[in-house]
C-alpha cells in the first residue's frame, strides 16, 4: 500500500484523518506550513514535509518527498483552507486572491501533480475538505472557496474518473471540536468510507451536518 497524503495536516480534521488511515496500516505523508512532526502517529511509516500550499513549487517538492518515500499515494486528502470572517466588499482584491489560492488552487495543483499517476495506475482517491453548503454573507471568501471546491471535484471526476480516480469532498457544516457532533474523529470516518467505495458506489460529496 502506498498510503495517504494529508495536505493541511495539523490538529483537528487533518490529524484525525491521518490517524484513521494509519489505523488501517497505511503509510502517512503529512504536509503543513509549520513543523507538525508526526502528529503522534505510531505503527506506520510517517513522512512530514513543510510547504505553503499557495506556493506550487514548494507543494510539488513536498509531494515529491513523500512519493519518493512511499510511492504514488492511494489517497490524497486536501484539508488546507483560510478560514476568516469577511463581509461583501470588506476584503481586498489581494486578500481574495490569497484565500482562493489556498482554498481552491492549492487543491487543483495537488491534483494536477498526483492524479495523472493515479489514473495511470487505475486507482486512487482525491478527497477535499469542503464546507459552507449554504453561502454565508459574513464568510464571503470561504463561501466562494467552498463553492469552488465543489466545481473542482466535478472537474476532477470528469478528467480522471473513468481512469479509476475517485474525486469527492466532505462538506463539514459546523465548527470542528472534539466531543461535539463535529468531532474530528467522527468526520474522519467519511474520508475512509469514500476511499473504500467501489466505483459503482462513488459519491462526490458527503455532508456532515447537525440533524
C-alpha positions in Angstrom: 0.0 0.0 0.0 1.3 3.4 -0.9 -0.6 5.2 1.8 -2.3 8.5 2.4 -1.1 12.1 2.0 -2.8 14.7 4.1 -2.3 18.3 2.9 -3.1 20.8 5.6 -2.2 18.4 8.4 -2.5 19.6 11.9 -4.8 19.3 14.9 -8.4 18.7 14.1 -9.5 17.0 10.9 -6.0 16.7 9.4 -4.7 14.6 12.3 -7.9 12.6 12.7 -7.9 11.6 9.0 -4.2 10.7 9.2 -4.8 8.6 12.3 -7.9 6.9 10.7 -5.8 5.7 7.7 -2.9 4.8 9.8 -5.2 2.6 11.8 -5.6 0.5 8.6 -1.9 0.2 8.3 -1.3 2.8 5.5 1.9 4.8 5.4 1.2 8.5 6.1 2.5 11.7 4.4 1.9 15.0 6.1 2.1 18.4 4.6 1.7 21.6 6.6 3.0 25.2 6.6 4.6 24.6 10.0 6.5 21.7 11.5 3.9 19.2 12.8 6.2 16.4 13.4 4.4 13.0 13.1 1.3 14.2 14.9 1.8 11.4 17.4 1.1 8.7 14.8 2.6 5.4 15.6 2.9 2.0 14.0 3.2 3.1 10.4 5.9 5.0 8.4 5.3 8.8 8.5 7.0 11.4 6.3 6.3 15.0 7.2 7.1 17.9 4.9 6.6 21.7 5.1 5.0 23.7 2.3 2.8 26.7 1.8 0.0 25.3 -0.5 -0.2 28.6 -2.3 3.4 28.0 -3.5 3.2 25.5 -6.3 6.9 24.7 -6.4 7.0 24.1 -2.6 3.9 21.9 -2.7 5.3 19.9 -5.6 8.6 19.4 -3.7 6.7 18.2 -0.6 4.7 15.8 -2.6 7.9 14.6 -4.4 9.5 13.9 -1.0 6.6 11.8 0.2 6.1 9.9 -3.1 9.9 9.2 -3.2 9.5 7.5 0.2 6.1 5.8 -0.1 5.2 5.8 -3.8 2.2 7.3 -5.5 -0.4 7.6 -2.7 -3.6 5.6 -2.6 -5.4 8.7 -1.4 -4.7 12.4 -1.1 -6.8 14.5 1.4 -6.7 18.2 0.8 -7.6 19.9 4.1 -6.0 23.3 3.7 -8.1 26.4 4.0 -8.1 30.0 5.0 -11.0 30.4 7.4 -11.7 34.0 8.1 -14.8 36.2 8.6 -15.2 38.8 5.8 -18.3 40.6 4.6 -19.1 41.6 1.0 -16.6 44.3 -0.1 -14.6 44.1 3.1 -11.6 42.0 1.8 -9.1 43.5 -0.6 -8.5 42.0 -4.1 -5.2 40.6 -2.9 -7.0 39.2 0.2 -9.5 37.3 -2.0 -6.7 36.0 -4.3 -4.7 34.8 -1.2 -7.8 32.9 0.1 -8.6 31.5 -3.3 -5.0 30.3 -3.7 -5.3 28.2 -0.6 -8.9 27.2 -0.6 -9.1 26.1 -4.3 -5.9 26.5 -6.4 -3.7 24.5 -3.9 -6.1 21.6 -4.3 -6.1 21.9 -8.1 -2.3 21.9 -8.2 -2.0 18.9 -5.8 -4.4 17.0 -8.1 -2.5 18.0 -11.2 0.6 16.7 -9.6 -0.7 13.3 -8.3 -4.0 12.4 -10.1 -2.4 11.6 -13.5 -0.2 9.0 -11.9 -3.2 7.6 -10.0 -5.1 7.4 -13.3 -2.2 5.6 -15.0 -2.3 3.1 -12.2 -6.0 2.8 -12.5 -7.0 3.7 -8.9 -6.8 6.4 -6.2 -8.9 8.8 -4.3 -8.6 12.6 -4.2 -10.7 14.0 -1.3 -11.1 17.6 -0.3 -12.5 19.1 2.9 -15.5 21.2 1.9 -17.9 23.4 3.9 -20.5 26.1 3.5 -23.3 24.1 1.9 -25.2 27.4 2.1 -23.2 30.6 1.5 -22.8 32.9 4.5 -22.6 36.6 4.0 -20.2 37.1 6.9 -17.8 34.5 5.4 -17.6 35.6 1.8 -14.1 34.3 0.8 -14.7 31.0 2.4 -18.1 30.6 0.9 -16.7 31.3 -2.6 -13.8 28.9 -1.9 -16.0 26.0 -0.9 -18.2 26.6 -3.9 -15.0 26.4 -5.9 -14.2 23.1 -4.2 -17.5 21.6 -5.5 -16.7 22.7 -9.0 -13.2 21.3 -8.8 -14.4 17.9 -7.6 -16.7 17.7 -10.6 -13.9 18.7 -12.9 -11.5 16.1 -11.5 -14.2 13.5 -11.8 -14.6 14.4 -15.5 -10.9 14.4 -16.1 -9.8 11.3 -14.1 -13.0 9.4 -13.0 -13.1 7.0 -15.9 -9.5 6.1 -15.2 -10.4 5.0 -11.7 -9.7 8.1 -9.6 -12.4 8.9 -7.1 -12.8 12.7 -6.6 -15.0 13.7 -3.7 -15.5 16.3 -0.9 -16.5 16.0 2.7 -18.6 19.1 3.5 -18.4 20.0 7.2 -21.3 22.2 8.2 -20.2 23.4 11.6 -17.3 24.2 13.9 -15.0 21.2 14.4 -14.4 20.4 18.1 -13.8 17.1 20.0 -16.7 15.7 21.9 -19.3 17.5 19.8 -21.4 16.4 16.8 -18.5 17.8 14.7 -15.8 15.6 16.4 -12.9 15.3 14.0 -12.7 11.5 14.7 -16.3 11.1 13.5 -15.7 13.3 10.5 -12.6 11.3 9.6 -14.8 8.2 9.0 -16.3 9.8 5.9 -12.9 10.0 4.3 -12.2 6.3 4.9 -15.7 5.3 3.6 -15.3 7.4 0.5 -11.9 5.9 -0.2 -13.1 2.3 0.2 -16.2 2.7 -2.0 -16.5 0.7 -5.2 -16.7 2.7 -8.4 -20.4 1.9 -8.7 -20.9 3.4 -5.2 -18.9 6.6 -5.6 -20.3 9.7 -4.0 -18.9 13.1 -5.0 -20.0 14.9 -1.8 -20.7 13.8 1.7 -22.4 16.3 4.1 -21.6 16.2 7.8 -24.4 18.4 9.3 -26.3 18.7 12.5 -29.6 16.8 12.3 
